[in-house]
Amino acid sequence: MLAQGRTLDEVAVIRGRQRSTIVSMVSDLVERGEVEFQPGWVDQEKQKNIEDACGRLGLGKLTPLKDALPPEITFDEIRLVVARLRQQENPQ
């Protein structure tokens, strides 16, 4: 569905799943290199903030990143950006 240009929200509705479930599945695919990260999924400025926090705190756990970032940045956004960064570190 993503290849057809569907948004994460549209996929969630079509599949009858929570958005967070879809984001989790897509993040796994991004990390494994099976789906390309789409810049439109996360605002550019939020991506930069998340990347900066990852540079300081690492890519291991999401909660310390969430705690270090502004409250308007969601776990879903963090999860997607971290998946892209992990994939870049360990291309398969």
mmCIF file as gemmi writes it, N, C-alpha and C atoms, coordinates in Angstrom:
data_model
loop_
_atom_site.group_PDB
_atom_site.id
_atom_site.type_symbol
_atom_site.label_atom_id
_atom_site.label_alt_id
_atom_site.label_comp_id
_atom_site.label_asym_id
_atom_site.label_entity_id
_atom_site.label_seq_id
_atom_site.pdbx_PDB_ins_code
_atom_site.Cartn_x
_atom_site.Cartn_y
_atom_site.Cartn_z
_atom_site.occupancy
_atom_site.B_iso_or_equiv
_atom_site.pdbx_formal_charge
_atom_site.auth_seq_id
_atom_site.auth_asym_id
_atom_site.pdbx_PDB_model_num
ATOM 1 N N . MET Axp A 1 ? 0.812 -1.199 0 1 0 ? 1 A 1
ATOM 2 C CA . MET Axp A 1 ? 0 0 0 1 0 ? 1 A 1
ATOM 3 C C . MET Axp A 1 ? 0.854 1.26 0 1 0 ? 1 A 1
ATOM 4 N N . LEU Axp A 2 ? 1.992 1.192 0.704 1 0 ? 2 A 1
ATOM 5 C CA . LEU Axp A 2 ? 2.885 2.346 0.705 1 0 ? 2 A 1
ATOM 6 C C . LEU Axp A 2 ? 3.416 2.61 -0.702 1 0 ? 2 A 1
ATOM 7 N N . ALA Axp A 3 ? 3.699 1.546 -1.438 1 0 ? 3 A 1
ATOM 8 C CA . ALA Axp A 3 ? 4.183 1.687 -2.815 1 0 ? 3 A 1
ATOM 9 C C . ALA Axp A 3 ? 3.128 2.334 -3.706 1 0 ? 3 A 1
ATOM 10 N N . GLN Axp A 4 ? 1.87 2.217 -3.312 1 0 ? 4 A 1
ATOM 11 C CA . GLN Axp A 4 ? 0.771 2.843 -4.059 1 0 ? 4 A 1
ATOM 12 C C . GLN Axp A 4 ? 0.571 4.302 -3.654 1 0 ? 4 A 1
ATOM 13 N N . GLY Axp A 5 ? 1.387 4.781 -2.717 1 0 ? 5 A 1
ATOM 14 C CA . GLY Axp A 5 ? 1.297 6.17 -2.289 1 0 ? 5 A 1
ATOM 15 C C . GLY Axp A 5 ? 0.367 6.413 -1.115 1 0 ? 5 A 1
ATOM 16 N N . ARG Axp A 6 ? -0.079 5.35 -0.481 1 0 ? 6 A 1
ATOM 17 C CA . ARG Axp A 6 ? -0.955 5.506 0.701 1 0 ? 6 A 1
ATOM 18 C C . ARG Axp A 6 ? -0.15 6.062 1.872 1 0 ? 6 A 1
ATOM 19 N N . THR Axp A 7 ? -0.817 6.866 2.697 1 0 ? 7 A 1
ATOM 20 C CA . THR Axp A 7 ? -0.173 7.378 3.907 1 0 ? 7 A 1
ATOM 21 C C . THR Axp A 7 ? -0.254 6.321 5.004 1 0 ? 7 A 1
ATOM 22 N N . LEU Axp A 8 ? 0.503 6.53 6.054 1 0 ? 8 A 1
ATOM 23 C CA . LEU Axp A 8 ? 0.459 5.608 7.196 1 0 ? 8 A 1
ATOM 24 C C . LEU Axp A 8 ? -0.941 5.578 7.805 1 0 ? 8 A 1
ATOM 25 N N . ASP Axp A 9 ? -1.588 6.739 7.866 1 0 ? 9 A 1
ATOM 26 C CA . ASP Axp A 9 ? -2.951 6.8 8.412 1 0 ? 9 A 1
ATOM 27 C C . ASP Axp A 9 ? -3.931 6.036 7.523 1 0 ? 9 A 1
ATOM 28 N N . GLU Axp A 10 ? -3.79 6.161 6.213 1 0 ? 10 A 1
ATOM 29 C CA . GLU Axp A 10 ? -4.669 5.438 5.296 1 0 ? 10 A 1
ATOM 30 C C . GLU Axp A 10 ? -4.48 3.926 5.431 1 0 ? 10 A 1
ATOM 31 N N . VAL Axp A 11 ? -3.234 3.494 5.542 1 0 ? 11 A 1
ATOM 32 C CA . VAL Axp A 11 ? -2.957 2.068 5.714 1 0 ? 11 A 1
ATOM 33 C C . VAL Axp A 11 ? -3.604 1.56 7 1 0 ? 11 A 1
ATOM 34 N N . ALA Axp A 12 ? -3.509 2.353 8.056 1 0 ? 12 A 1
ATOM 35 C CA . ALA Axp A 12 ? -4.107 1.952 9.334 1 0 ? 12 A 1
ATOM 36 C C . ALA Axp A 12 ? -5.614 1.773 9.204 1 0 ? 12 A 1
ATOM 37 N N . VAL Axp A 13 ? -6.275 2.696 8.532 1 0 ? 13 A 1
ATOM 38 C CA . VAL Axp A 13 ? -7.726 2.611 8.355 1 0 ? 13 A 1
ATOM 39 C C . VAL Axp A 13 ? -8.086 1.397 7.499 1 0 ? 13 A 1
ATOM 40 N N . ILE Axp A 14 ? -7.389 1.233 6.386 1 0 ? 14 A 1
ATOM 41 C CA . ILE Axp A 14 ? -7.678 0.117 5.477 1 0 ? 14 A 1
ATOM 42 C C . ILE Axp A 14 ? -7.471 -1.219 6.179 1 0 ? 14 A 1
ATOM 43 N N . ARG Axp A 15 ? -6.41 -1.315 6.952 1 0 ? 15 A 1
ATOM 44 C CA . ARG Axp A 15 ? -6.093 -2.565 7.653 1 0 ? 15 A 1
ATOM 45 C C . ARG Axp A 15 ? -6.887 -2.748 8.949 1 0 ? 15 A 1
ATOM 46 N N . GLY Axp A 16 ? -7.559 -1.69 9.391 1 0 ? 16 A 1
ATOM 47 C CA . GLY Axp A 16 ? -8.304 -1.777 10.643 1 0 ? 16 A 1
ATOM 48 C C . GLY Axp A 16 ? -7.39 -1.894 11.856 1 0 ? 16 A 1
ATOM 49 N N . ARG Axp A 17 ? -6.265 -1.206 11.791 1 0 ? 17 A 1
ATOM 50 C CA . ARG Axp A 17 ? -5.263 -1.255 12.859 1 0 ? 17 A 1
ATOM 51 C C . ARG Axp A 17 ? -5.017 0.151 13.406 1 0 ? 17 A 1
ATOM 52 N N . GLN Axp A 18 ? -4.413 0.191 14.577 1 0 ? 18 A 1
ATOM 53 C CA . GLN Axp A 18 ? -3.982 1.468 15.146 1 0 ? 18 A 1
ATOM 54 C C . GLN Axp A 18 ? -2.808 1.996 14.328 1 0 ? 18 A 1
ATOM 55 N N . ARG Axp A 19 ? -2.679 3.305 14.254 1 0 ? 19 A 1
ATOM 56 C CA . ARG Axp A 19 ? -1.559 3.904 13.52 1 0 ? 19 A 1
ATOM 57 C C . ARG Axp A 19 ? -0.232 3.418 14.085 1 0 ? 19 A 1
ATOM 58 N N . SER Axp A 20 ? -0.141 3.319 15.402 1 0 ? 20 A 1
ATOM 59 C CA . SER Axp A 20 ? 1.121 2.894 16.032 1 0 ? 20 A 1
ATOM 60 C C . SER Axp A 20 ? 1.518 1.48 15.61 1 0 ? 20 A 1
ATOM 61 N N . THR Axp A 21 ? 0.541 0.622 15.369 1 0 ? 21 A 1
ATOM 62 C CA . THR Axp A 21 ? 0.828 -0.737 14.904 1 0 ? 21 A 1
ATOM 63 C C . THR Axp A 21 ? 1.428 -0.69 13.506 1 0 ? 21 A 1
ATOM 64 N N . ILE Axp A 22 ? 0.853 0.136 12.648 1 0 ? 22 A 1
ATOM 65 C CA . ILE Axp A 22 ? 1.364 0.283 11.284 1 0 ? 22 A 1
ATOM 66 C C . ILE Axp A 22 ? 2.769 0.885 11.317 1 0 ? 22 A 1
ATOM 67 N N . VAL Axp A 23 ? 2.973 1.896 12.142 1 0 ? 23 A 1
ATOM 68 C CA . VAL Axp A 23 ? 4.293 2.53 12.248 1 0 ? 23 A 1
ATOM 69 C C . VAL Axp A 23 ? 5.324 1.511 12.725 1 0 ? 23 A 1
ATOM 70 N N . SER Axp A 24 ? 4.967 0.691 13.678 1 0 ? 24 A 1
ATOM 71 C CA . SER Axp A 24 ? 5.883 -0.338 14.169 1 0 ? 24 A 1
ATOM 72 C C . SER Axp A 24 ? 6.269 -1.304 13.053 1 0 ? 24 A 1
ATOM 73 N N . MET Axp A 25 ? 5.278 -1.764 12.298 1 0 ? 25 A 1
ATOM 74 C CA . MET Axp A 25 ? 5.548 -2.696 11.196 1 0 ? 25 A 1
ATOM 75 C C . MET Axp A 25 ? 6.397 -2.029 10.115 1 0 ? 25 A 1
ATOM 76 N N . VAL Axp A 26 ? 6.065 -0.797 9.757 1 0 ? 26 A 1
ATOM 77 C CA . VAL Axp A 26 ? 6.819 -0.08 8.726 1 0 ? 26 A 1
ATOM 78 C C . VAL Axp A 26 ? 8.243 0.197 9.207 1 0 ? 26 A 1
ATOM 79 N N . SER Axp A 27 ? 8.404 0.555 10.478 1 0 ? 27 A 1
ATOM 80 C CA . SER Axp A 27 ? 9.74 0.804 11.025 1 0 ? 27 A 1
ATOM 81 C C . SER Axp A 27 ? 10.615 -0.444 10.916 1 0 ? 27 A 1
ATOM 82 N N . ASP Axp A 28 ? 10.042 -1.591 11.213 1 0 ? 28 A 1
ATOM 83 C CA . ASP Axp A 28 ? 10.788 -2.846 11.071 1 0 ? 28 A 1
ATOM 84 C C . ASP Axp A 28 ? 11.223 -3.054 9.62 1 0 ? 28 A 1
ATOM 85 N N . LEU Axp A 29 ? 10.329 -2.778 8.681 1 0 ? 29 A 1
ATOM 86 C CA . LEU Axp A 29 ? 10.655 -2.927 7.259 1 0 ? 29 A 1
ATOM 87 C C . LEU Axp A 29 ? 11.74 -1.936 6.829 1 0 ? 29 A 1
ATOM 88 N N . VAL Axp A 30 ? 11.659 -0.703 7.324 1 0 ? 30 A 1
ATOM 89 C CA . VAL Axp A 30 ? 12.673 0.314 7.017 1 0 ? 30 A 1
ATOM 90 C C . VAL Axp A 30 ? 14.02 -0.137 7.558 1 0 ? 30 A 1
ATOM 91 N N . GLU Axp A 31 ? 14.032 -0.598 8.799 1 0 ? 31 A 1
ATOM 92 C CA . GLU Axp A 31 ? 15.288 -1.011 9.426 1 0 ? 31 A 1
ATOM 93 C C . GLU Axp A 31 ? 15.927 -2.173 8.667 1 0 ? 31 A 1
ATOM 94 N N . ARG Axp A 32 ? 15.114 -3.069 8.141 1 0 ? 32 A 1
ATOM 95 C CA . ARG Axp A 32 ? 15.636 -4.215 7.384 1 0 ? 32 A 1
ATOM 96 C C . ARG Axp A 32 ? 15.958 -3.852 5.93 1 0 ? 32 A 1
ATOM 97 N N . GLY Axp A 33 ? 15.644 -2.619 5.527 1 0 ? 33 A 1
ATOM 98 C CA . GLY Axp A 33 ? 15.938 -2.188 4.17 1 0 ? 33 A 1
ATOM 99 C C . GLY Axp A 33 ? 14.922 -2.645 3.147 1 0 ? 33 A 1
ATOM 100 N N . GLU Axp A 34 ? 13.759 -3.101 3.598 1 0 ? 34 A 1
ATOM 101 C CA . GLU Axp A 34 ? 12.736 -3.6 2.683 1 0 ? 34 A 1
ATOM 102 C C . GLU Axp A 34 ? 11.782 -2.508 2.207 1 0 ? 34 A 1
ATOM 103 N N . VAL Axp A 35 ? 11.739 -1.398 2.943 1 0 ? 35 A 1
ATOM 104 C CA . VAL Axp A 35 ? 10.925 -0.236 2.572 1 0 ? 35 A 1
ATOM 105 C C . VAL Axp A 35 ? 11.802 0.988 2.763 1 0 ? 35 A 1
ATOM 106 N N . GLU Axp A 36 ? 11.715 1.915 1.811 1 0 ? 36 A 1
ATOM 107 C CA . GLU Axp A 36 ? 12.503 3.135 1.918 1 0 ? 36 A 1
ATOM 108 C C . GLU Axp A 36 ? 11.769 4.155 2.788 1 0 ? 36 A 1
ATOM 109 N N . PHE Axp A 37 ? 12.504 4.772 3.696 1 0 ? 37 A 1
ATOM 110 C CA . PHE Axp A 37 ? 11.957 5.829 4.546 1 0 ? 37 A 1
ATOM 111 C C . PHE Axp A 37 ? 11.483 6.976 3.657 1 0 ? 37 A 1
ATOM 112 N N . GLN Axp A 38 ? 10.286 7.461 3.922 1 0 ? 38 A 1
ATOM 113 C CA . GLN Axp A 38 ? 9.719 8.582 3.173 1 0 ? 38 A 1
ATOM 114 C C . GLN Axp A 38 ? 9.829 9.854 4.019 1 0 ? 38 A 1
ATOM 115 N N . PRO Axp A 39 ? 10.544 10.859 3.536 1 0 ? 39 A 1
ATOM 116 C CA . PRO Axp A 39 ? 10.727 12.084 4.322 1 0 ? 39 A 1
ATOM 117 C C . PRO Axp A 39 ? 9.419 12.728 4.771 1 0 ? 39 A 1
ATOM 118 N N . GLY Axp A 40 ? 8.329 12.524 4.037 1 0 ? 40 A 1
ATOM 119 C CA . GLY Axp A 40 ? 7.049 13.105 4.404 1 0 ? 40 A 1
ATOM 120 C C . GLY Axp A 40 ? 6.431 12.494 5.648 1 0 ? 40 A 1
ATOM 121 N N . TRP Axp A 41 ? 6.952 11.372 6.113 1 0 ? 41 A 1
ATOM 122 C CA . TRP Axp A 41 ? 6.421 10.729 7.316 1 0 ? 41 A 1
ATOM 123 C C . TRP Axp A 41 ? 6.699 11.548 8.568 1 0 ? 41 A 1
ATOM 124 N N . VAL Axp A 42 ? 7.831 12.272 8.58 1 0 ? 42 A 1
ATOM 125 C CA . VAL Axp A 42 ? 8.228 13.05 9.759 1 0 ? 42 A 1
ATOM 126 C C . VAL Axp A 42 ? 8.719 14.41 9.284 1 0 ? 42 A 1
ATOM 127 N N . ASP Axp A 43 ? 8.181 15.467 9.879 1 0 ? 43 A 1
ATOM 128 C CA . ASP Axp A 43 ? 8.573 16.835 9.567 1 0 ? 43 A 1
ATOM 129 C C . ASP Axp A 43 ? 10.1 16.988 9.629 1 0 ? 43 A 1
ATOM 130 N N . GLN Axp A 44 ? 10.655 17.759 8.689 1 0 ? 44 A 1
ATOM 131 C CA . GLN Axp A 44 ? 12.108 17.94 8.589 1 0 ? 44 A 1
ATOM 132 C C . GLN Axp A 44 ? 12.744 18.412 9.896 1 0 ? 44 A 1
ATOM 133 N N . GLU Axp A 45 ? 12.132 19.387 10.539 1 0 ? 45 A 1
ATOM 134 C CA . GLU Axp A 45 ? 12.718 19.919 11.775 1 0 ? 45 A 1
ATOM 135 C C . GLU Axp A 45 ? 12.684 18.858 12.886 1 0 ? 45 A 1
ATOM 136 N N . LYS Axp A 46 ? 11.59 18.105 12.948 1 0 ? 46 A 1
ATOM 137 C CA . LYS Axp A 46 ? 11.516 17.028 13.936 1 0 ? 46 A 1
ATOM 138 C C . LYS Axp A 46 ? 12.559 15.96 13.64 1 0 ? 46 A 1
ATOM 139 N N . GLN Axp A 47 ? 12.752 15.644 12.355 1 0 ? 47 A 1
ATOM 140 C CA . GLN Axp A 47 ? 13.786 14.673 11.993 1 0 ? 47 A 1
ATOM 141 C C . GLN Axp A 47 ? 15.14 15.134 12.502 1 0 ? 47 A 1
ATOM 142 N N . LYS Axp A 48 ? 15.455 16.402 12.291 1 0 ? 48 A 1
ATOM 143 C CA . LYS Axp A 48 ? 16.743 16.96 12.727 1 0 ? 48 A 1
ATOM 144 C C . LYS Axp A 48 ? 16.879 16.849 14.237 1 0 ? 48 A 1
ATOM 145 N N . ASN Axp A 49 ? 15.828 17.208 14.976 1 0 ? 49 A 1
ATOM 146 C CA . ASN Axp A 49 ? 15.869 17.108 16.436 1 0 ? 49 A 1
ATOM 147 C C . ASN Axp A 49 ? 16.098 15.668 16.886 1 0 ? 49 A 1
ATOM 148 N N . ILE Axp A 50 ? 15.409 14.735 16.248 1 0 ? 50 A 1
ATOM 149 C CA . ILE Axp A 50 ? 15.545 13.32 16.609 1 0 ? 50 A 1
ATOM 150 C C . ILE Axp A 50 ? 16.953 12.839 16.278 1 0 ? 50 A 1
ATOM 151 N N . GLU Axp A 51 ? 17.461 13.202 15.11 1 0 ? 51 A 1
ATOM 152 C CA . GLU Axp A 51 ? 18.816 12.804 14.724 1 0 ? 51 A 1
ATOM 153 C C . GLU Axp A 51 ? 19.849 13.343 15.705 1 0 ? 51 A 1
ATOM 154 N N . ASP Axp A 52 ? 19.692 14.608 16.124 1 0 ? 52 A 1
ATOM 155 C CA . ASP Axp A 52 ? 20.615 15.199 17.093 1 0 ? 52 A 1
ATOM 156 C C . ASP Axp A 52 ? 20.583 14.431 18.422 1 0 ? 52 A 1
ATOM 157 N N . ALA Axp A 53 ? 19.367 14.108 18.884 1 0 ? 53 A 1
ATOM 158 C CA . ALA Axp A 53 ? 19.231 13.36 20.135 1 0 ? 53 A 1
ATOM 159 C C . ALA Axp A 53 ? 19.855 11.974 20 1 0 ? 53 A 1
ATOM 160 N N . CYS Axp A 54 ? 19.676 11.333 18.852 1 0 ? 54 A 1
ATOM 161 C CA . CYS Axp A 54 ? 20.276 10.015 18.618 1 0 ? 54 A 1
ATOM 162 C C . CYS Axp A 54 ? 21.795 10.1 18.639 1 0 ? 54 A 1
ATOM 163 N N . GLY Axp A 55 ? 22.333 11.196 18.112 1 0 ? 55 A 1
ATOM 164 C CA . GLY Axp A 55 ? 23.783 11.4 18.132 1 0 ? 55 A 1
ATOM 165 C C . GLY Axp A 55 ? 24.32 11.487 19.551 1 0 ? 55 A 1
ATOM 166 N N . ARG Axp A 56 ? 23.537 12.054 20.44 1 0 ? 56 A 1
ATOM 167 C CA . ARG Axp A 56 ? 23.953 12.189 21.844 1 0 ? 56 A 1
ATOM 168 C C . ARG Axp A 56 ? 23.677 10.932 22.658 1 0 ? 56 A 1
ATOM 169 N N . LEU Axp A 57 ? 22.521 10.293 22.408 1 0 ? 57 A 1
ATOM 170 C CA . LEU Axp A 57 ? 22.055 9.217 23.286 1 0 ? 57 A 1
ATOM 171 C C . LEU Axp A 57 ? 22.135 7.818 22.667 1 0 ? 57 A 1
ATOM 172 N N . GLY Axp A 58 ? 22.385 7.752 21.373 1 0 ? 58 A 1
ATOM 173 C CA . GLY Axp A 58 ? 22.454 6.452 20.715 1 0 ? 58 A 1
ATOM 174 C C . GLY Axp A 58 ? 21.095 5.989 20.208 1 0 ? 58 A 1
ATOM 175 N N . LEU Axp A 59 ? 21.11 4.816 19.578 1 0 ? 59 A 1
ATOM 176 C CA . LEU Axp A 59 ? 19.909 4.285 18.937 1 0 ? 59 A 1
ATOM 177 C C . LEU Axp A 59 ? 19.308 3.108 19.693 1 0 ? 59 A 1
ATOM 178 N N . GLY Axp A 60 ? 19.8 2.852 20.896 1 0 ? 60 A 1
ATOM 179 C CA . GLY Axp A 60 ? 19.369 1.667 21.625 1 0 ? 60 A 1
ATOM 180 C C . GLY Axp A 60 ? 17.921 1.692 22.083 1 0 ? 60 A 1
ATOM 181 N N . LYS Axp A 61 ? 17.551 2.654 22.872 1 0 ? 61 A 1
ATOM 182 C CA . LYS Axp A 61 ? 16.21 2.695 23.464 1 0 ? 61 A 1
ATOM 183 C C . LYS Axp A 61 ? 15.503 3.987 23.074 1 0 ? 61 A 1
ATOM 184 N N . LEU Axp A 62 ? 14.196 3.875 22.879 1 0 ? 62 A 1
ATOM 185 C CA . LEU Axp A 62 ? 13.416 5.035 22.453 1 0 ? 62 A 1
ATOM 186 C C . LEU Axp A 62 ? 13.025 5.959 23.607 1 0 ? 62 A 1
ATOM 187 N N . THR Axp A 63 ? 12.796 5.406 24.789 1 0 ? 63 A 1
ATOM 188 C CA . THR Axp A 63 ? 12.31 6.226 25.906 1 0 ? 63 A 1
ATOM 189 C C . THR Axp A 63 ? 13.287 7.343 26.281 1 0 ? 63 A 1
ATOM 190 N N . PRO Axp A 64 ? 14.603 7.087 26.386 1 0 ? 64 A 1
ATOM 191 C CA . PRO Axp A 64 ? 15.503 8.211 26.676 1 0 ? 64 A 1
ATOM 192 C C . PRO Axp A 64 ? 15.466 9.286 25.585 1 0 ? 64 A 1
ATOM 193 N N . LEU Axp A 65 ? 15.266 8.865 24.352 1 0 ? 65 A 1
ATOM 194 C CA . LEU Axp A 65 ? 15.148 9.845 23.264 1 0 ? 65 A 1
ATOM 195 C C . LEU Axp A 65 ? 13.884 10.675 23.446 1 0 ? 65 A 1
ATOM 196 N N . LYS Axp A 66 ? 12.778 10.013 23.72 1 0 ? 66 A 1
ATOM 197 C CA . LYS Axp A 66 ? 11.502 10.717 23.93 1 0 ? 66 A 1
ATOM 198 C C . LYS Axp A 66 ? 11.631 11.711 25.073 1 0 ? 66 A 1
ATOM 199 N N . ASP Axp A 67 ? 12.283 11.293 26.158 1 0 ? 67 A 1
ATOM 200 C CA . ASP Axp A 67 ? 12.453 12.167 27.32 1 0 ? 67 A 1
ATOM 201 C C . ASP Axp A 67 ? 13.315 13.389 26.997 1 0 ? 67 A 1
ATOM 202 N N . ALA Axp A 68 ? 14.258 13.238 26.063 1 0 ? 68 A 1
ATOM 203 C CA . ALA Axp A 68 ? 15.177 14.325 25.725 1 0 ? 68 A 1
ATOM 204 C C . ALA Axp A 68 ? 14.621 15.275 24.665 1 0 ? 68 A 1
ATOM 205 N N . LEU Axp A 69 ? 13.53 14.885 24.029 1 0 ? 69 A 1
ATOM 206 C CA . LEU Axp A 69 ? 12.977 15.664 22.925 1 0 ? 69 A 1
ATOM 207 C C . LEU Axp A 69 ? 11.758 16.472 23.363 1 0 ? 69 A 1
ATOM 208 N N . PRO Axp A 70 ? 11.398 17.495 22.579 1 0 ? 70 A 1
ATOM 209 C CA . PRO Axp A 70 ? 10.192 18.264 22.899 1 0 ? 70 A 1
ATOM 210 C C . PRO Axp A 70 ? 8.954 17.359 22.911 1 0 ? 70 A 1
ATOM 211 N N . PRO Axp A 71 ? 7.971 17.688 23.737 1 0 ? 71 A 1
ATOM 212 C CA . PRO Axp A 71 ? 6.793 16.824 23.888 1 0 ? 71 A 1
ATOM 213 C C . PRO Axp A 71 ? 5.975 16.635 22.611 1 0 ? 71 A 1
ATOM 214 N N . GLU Axp A 72 ? 6.09 17.553 21.66 1 0 ? 72 A 1
ATOM 215 C CA . GLU Axp A 72 ? 5.3 17.408 20.434 1 0 ? 72 A 1
ATOM 216 C C . GLU Axp A 72 ? 5.852 16.334 19.487 1 0 ? 72 A 1
ATOM 217 N N . ILE Axp A 73 ? 7.041 15.839 19.762 1 0 ? 73 A 1
ATOM 218 C CA . ILE Axp A 73 ? 7.602 14.75 18.954 1 0 ? 73 A 1
ATOM 219 C C . ILE Axp A 73 ? 7.102 13.433 19.534 1 0 ? 73 A 1
ATOM 220 N N . THR Axp A 74 ? 6.48 12.63 18.686 1 0 ? 74 A 1
ATOM 221 C CA . THR Axp A 74 ? 5.834 11.405 19.146 1 0 ? 74 A 1
ATOM 222 C C . THR Axp A 74 ? 6.77 10.204 19.074 1 0 ? 74 A 1
ATOM 223 N N . PHE Axp A 75 ? 6.391 9.148 19.805 1 0 ? 75 A 1
ATOM 224 C CA . PHE Axp A 75 ? 7.138 7.895 19.723 1 0 ? 75 A 1
ATOM 225 C C . PHE Axp A 75 ? 7.129 7.367 18.291 1 0 ? 75 A 1
ATOM 226 N N . ASP Axp A 76 ? 6.023 7.519 17.577 1 0 ? 76 A 1
ATOM 227 C CA . ASP Axp A 76 ? 5.95 7.051 16.193 1 0 ? 76 A 1
ATOM 228 C C . ASP Axp A 76 ? 6.999 7.743 15.327 1 0 ? 76 A 1
ATOM 229 N N . GLU Axp A 77 ? 7.12 9.05 15.484 1 0 ? 77 A 1
ATOM 230 C CA . GLU Axp A 77 ? 8.118 9.797 14.711 1 0 ? 77 A 1
ATOM 231 C C . GLU Axp A 77 ? 9.532 9.355 15.077 1 0 ? 77 A 1
ATOM 232 N N . ILE Axp A 78 ? 9.774 9.181 16.368 1 0 ? 78 A 1
ATOM 233 C CA . ILE Axp A 78 ? 11.088 8.721 16.824 1 0 ? 78 A 1
ATOM 234 C C . ILE Axp A 78 ? 11.373 7.335 16.25 1 0 ? 78 A 1
ATOM 235 N N . ARG Axp A 79 ? 10.401 6.445 16.345 1 0 ? 79 A 1
ATOM 236 C CA . ARG Axp A 79 ? 10.565 5.068 15.866 1 0 ? 79 A 1
ATOM 237 C C . ARG Axp A 79 ? 10.947 5.036 14.387 1 0 ? 79 A 1
ATOM 238 N N . LEU Axp A 80 ? 10.289 5.844 13.567 1 0 ? 80 A 1
ATOM 239 C CA . LEU Axp A 80 ? 10.572 5.873 12.136 1 0 ? 80 A 1
ATOM 240 C C . LEU Axp A 80 ? 11.974 6.397 11.834 1 0 ? 80 A 1
ATOM 241 N N . VAL Axp A 81 ? 12.352 7.488 12.48 1 0 ? 81 A 1
ATOM 242 C CA . VAL Axp A 81 ? 13.679 8.068 12.224 1 0 ? 81 A 1
ATOM 243 C C . VAL Axp A 81 ? 14.772 7.129 12.731 1 0 ? 81 A 1
ATOM 244 N N . VAL Axp A 82 ? 14.582 6.544 13.9 1 0 ? 82 A 1
ATOM 245 C CA . VAL Axp A 82 ? 15.572 5.604 14.437 1 0 ? 82 A 1
ATOM 246 C C . VAL Axp A 82 ? 15.723 4.4 13.509 1 0 ? 82 A 1
ATOM 247 N N . ALA Axp A 83 ? 14.639 3.927 12.954 1 0 ? 83 A 1
ATOM 248 C CA . ALA Axp A 83 ? 14.708 2.795 12.015 1 0 ? 83 A 1
ATOM 249 C C . ALA Axp A 83 ? 15.566 3.167 10.806 1 0 ? 83 A 1
ATOM 250 N N . ARG Axp A 84 ? 15.379 4.371 10.288 1 0 ? 84 A 1
ATOM 251 C CA . ARG Axp A 84 ? 16.189 4.82 9.14 1 0 ? 84 A 1
ATOM 252 C C . ARG Axp A 84 ? 17.656 4.904 9.52 1 0 ? 84 A 1
ATOM 253 N N . LEU Axp A 85 ? 17.946 5.464 10.686 1 0 ? 85 A 1
ATOM 254 C CA . LEU Axp A 85 ? 19.334 5.594 11.123 1 0 ? 85 A 1
ATOM 255 C C . LEU Axp A 85 ? 19.979 4.231 11.36 1 0 ? 85 A 1
ATOM 256 N N . ARG Axp A 86 ? 19.242 3.309 11.956 1 0 ? 86 A 1
ATOM 257 C CA . ARG Axp A 86 ? 19.769 1.957 12.166 1 0 ? 86 A 1
ATOM 258 C C . ARG Axp A 86 ? 20.057 1.278 10.833 1 0 ? 86 A 1
ATOM 259 N N . GLN Axp A 87 ? 19.165 1.465 9.869 1 0 ? 87 A 1
ATOM 260 C CA . GLN Axp A 87 ? 19.363 0.85 8.562 1 0 ? 87 A 1
ATOM 261 C C . GLN Axp A 87 ? 20.605 1.439 7.889 1 0 ? 87 A 1
ATOM 262 N N . GLN Axp A 88 ? 20.828 2.737 8.043 1 0 ? 88 A 1
ATOM 263 C CA . GLN Axp A 88 ? 21.996 3.375 7.452 1 0 ? 88 A 1
ATOM 264 C C . GLN Axp A 88 ? 23.289 2.871 8.105 1 0 ? 88 A 1
ATOM 265 N N . GLU Axp A 89 ? 23.212 2.599 9.406 1 0 ? 89 A 1
ATOM 266 C CA . GLU Axp A 89 ? 24.391 2.092 10.115 1 0 ? 89 A 1
ATOM 267 C C . GLU Axp A 89 ? 24.72 0.662 9.728 1 0 ? 89 A 1
ATOM 268 N N . ASN Axp A 90 ? 23.69 -0.144 9.49 1 0 ? 90 A 1
ATOM 269 C CA . ASN Axp A 90 ? 23.876 -1.575 9.211 1 0 ? 90 A 1
ATOM 270 C C . ASN Axp A 90 ? 23.096 -1.994 7.974 1 0 ? 90 A 1
ATOM 271 N N . PRO Axp A 91 ? 23.497 -1.504 6.804 1 0 ? 91 A 1
ATOM 272 C CA . PRO Axp A 91 ? 22.761 -1.91 5.599 1 0 ? 91 A 1
ATOM 273 C C . PRO Axp A 91 ? 22.851 -3.423 5.383 1 0 ? 91 A 1
ATOM 274 N N . GLN Axp A 92 ? 21.742 -3.994 4.964 1 0 ? 92 A 1
ATOM 275 C CA . GLN Axp A 92 ? 21.719 -5.455 4.814 1 0 ? 92 A 1
ATOM 276 C C . GLN Axp A 92 ? 21.617 -5.874 3.377 1 0 ? 92 A 1
